[in-house]
Amino acid sequence: MTIESPADLEALRRIGGIVARVREAMLAAAQPGMTTAELDAIGERLLAETGAQPAPRLVYGFPGATCISVNEEAAHGVPGARVLRAGDVLNVDVSAELGGYFADTGGTRVLPAASARDTRLCHAARTALAEAMKVARAGQPLNRIGAAIEATARRFGFRVIENLASHGVGRALHEEPEQISGYYDPEDTRVLHEGLVITIEPFVSTRSRLVEEAGDGWTLVGARGNRSAQYEHTMVITRDEPIVLTVH
């Protein structure tokens, strides 16, 4: 989607603010002994209170209101009976629709007590998002985003999950430009333009470069023992720094 009017921007800010608040509320509420289904119920209730619809369920028939991924699960984790435990690496991904507009966001938290490695992993993923946003400017090659993410992950001694990517968003949950890689792709010649609405969501991992679909048909899982962190914002590209829509 490309912003065409102030009304577009205002509507995206509205749904962006909603998913950001739900993201932060869920991450704050998570604690050992809680199931992922119980955590998802918090997100579902908060979305319902605003009139927003959970996008994964609306668009894909996903069996949950939000995606909750734990430890070896990198993305699209299905909420259920899994019990959260101390030291778990927890990712919450919240996307929703309101009035025909979509926004998508995510964040990662390590439940106490966090190991030094997992704390560093989360810091690396947050830094990768910040570095990618610095190069996300109208007129710049789109592949600079992946280059910034990859360089940051390497600097911290981690890897990028290569088959998970950022994407366009706005009037649909996933739209052009699709497959904004989290690594430098010299063959990607696309250029960012003014008003373009995209996500940037680095997936930084301890071991895995690729994830595979689990038996539930949804959850994407890394190698045994892998841990990953993801932070995601929906934003509007400008000639200057992006307008971040999913701020709390």
N, C-alpha and C positions, 0 to 999 in steps of 0.2 A: 504494500500500500504506500502511496505517496500522499502526504498531507495536502489537501486542496483548499481548506478553509479554516478559520478560527474555530468553527464548530467541530471539525474533525479533531483538532488538537485538544479541545476541552473534553470531548467524549473519551478520548484516549487517556487523558490525565485522570478522568474519573475512574475508569476501570483499572488503570495502572495503580492508582492509590489504593483501591480495594484489594487487589491481589498482594500488594506490598504489605498491607496491614495484616492480612491473613497469614502470609509467610512468617512475619515476625511473631505473631501470636502463637502459631504452631511451634516454631522453634523454641520459644520461651516456655511453652507448656510441656514440652517433651521431658520425660523423666524415666529413670529405670523402673521397671515393673509395669509400665503402660504398654498396651499393645498398639501396633500401628493402626489398627482399626479404630481404636479409641482416639488416637491423635487425628486421624482423618475426619472423625465425627465433629471435632472442634472446627476444622476448616469448613466442612459442609455447613455447619450451623452459621458460621460467620458470613459465608457467601450468601446463604439464603436470606439473612437479615438485610442484606443490601439489594436483593433482587437479582444478583448476578448468578449466572449458570456455570457450573464447573465445565470447563472446555473439554477435557479429555472424555468425559461421559457424553457430552453433547455431540462432539464431532466423531468420536471413534467407538462409543459404547464401552469405554473403560470402566472396570468394576470398582470404582472409587471416585471420590470427589477431587482428590489430589494424588500426586505420585509421591510415595514415601519409600526411599531406598536406603538400605542399611548395610554397612560394611562392604561385602563383596558385590553387592548390588550397586550398579553405577547410575541407573536411570530407569524410570517407568515402573518402579516398584509398586506392586499391588498391595494396598492396605489389607491387613488380615489379622491372624492370630499371633504373628511374631511378636515376642515380648522384647522390649528395649532393655538393654543391660548397660551397666557402667562401662565406659570406655568405647561404646559404639560410635561409629562415624555415621551420622544421620543426615540425609539430604531430603529436603522438602521442596517440591516443585509445584507451584500453584499457577494455574492459568484459568481464565474465566472470560465470559462474554456478557456484555450489558449493552442493550440498545443497538446491536449489530456491530459492536467493536470488541476486539480481543486484546488482552495483554497477558504476558507470560513472565514469570519470575521464579527464582530459586535461591536457596541458600543451604549451607552445610554447618552443622554444629557437632562437636564431639561431646558426648555426655560424660560428666566427671566420673573418674579422673582421666584426663586426656594425656596420652603419651606425647613426648616431645616430637616424635615423628609426625603424628597426626595433627598436632598444633601447627607444625611447619607446613604440612600439606595444605591445610585450610588457608594459611597466610599466603602460600604460593598461588592458590587459585584466586583469591581475592586480588592479589597483585596482578595476576594475568588479566583479569577483567579490567582493572584500572589502566594497565598499559595498552590494552587493545582499544579502549575508549579514547586514548590520546591520539591514535592514528585514524580513528573513524571520522573522516572529514569528507564533505562533498568534494568531488573531483579527484579523490585519491583512489588508488587500486584497492579493491575489496580484499585482495589477498594479504594486504598489510596487517589485517586483523589477525589472521592465523599466524603470520610471522611473529607478531608481538606475543601471542599466547605461547607459541612453541619456545621462543627464546627465554621467556620468563620461567616456564616449567623446567627447562634445562638448567637455568641458573641456580635453581633451588635443588637440583638433583632428582627431579621427577620427570614423568612422561606425560604425553597428551594421549587421550583416547581418540583414535583417528576416525572411528566410524560413528562418532556423535558430533553434532555440528550445530551452529547457530543458524538462524533462518529469518526470513521476512515474516511479518505478522501485521495485524491491524483489522482488516475486514474478514480474515480467516485466521485460524490458529497457526497454520503453516502456509506460507505463500512465497512468491518470488521476492528476493533471491533465496532459493533453496540451497542447502549444503554450503554454508559459510564455514569452511574448514577451520579447525583449531590448530592447524599447522600450515607452513608456507607451501602453497601450491603454485609453482611458476606457470602452469598452464591455465590458471584461472585469470582471465583478462577483464573481468567485469570491473566496473568503476562505480563507486558510490555517488549518489546524486542528492541534491537538496530535497528535504522533506521525506526521504525514504524512511519507513518504519521497519526496524529490525530488532532482533535480540542479539546480544552477545553473551555466550554461556560457555566459558572454558570448562572442560572436564580434565582435571589434572589427577594423575594416578601414581601409585607407588610402583606398580609392576606392569600393568596391562597397557598395550597399545590398541587392543581390539576387545570388544565385548560381544557376547553371544546371547541370543534369546533363551530364557529359561523355559522350563516345561509348562509354565502357566500361559505362555504365548504373549506375554507382555514385558516382564522384567528383563532388563539387560544386565548381564553379569560378567564380571572380569574373572581373571585367573584366581585359583584358590589362594586366599590370603591377601588378595589385592584390596587396597583401599583407594577411594577416589573422593574428590571434592568438586563441587560445582557451585558457582555463583552466577546469577543471570539477571540482567536488566532488559526491559523493553525500552527502546529509545528512538528518537527522531534525529536523523542525520542533518547537520547544517554545515556551513562553511567554517564555523567555529566548533566548540565542543558540543557533543550531542546533548539534546534535551532528554534527560532521563525521566521516564514516566512512572517507573515502579519504585519511587522513593517513599519511605515511611515517614 
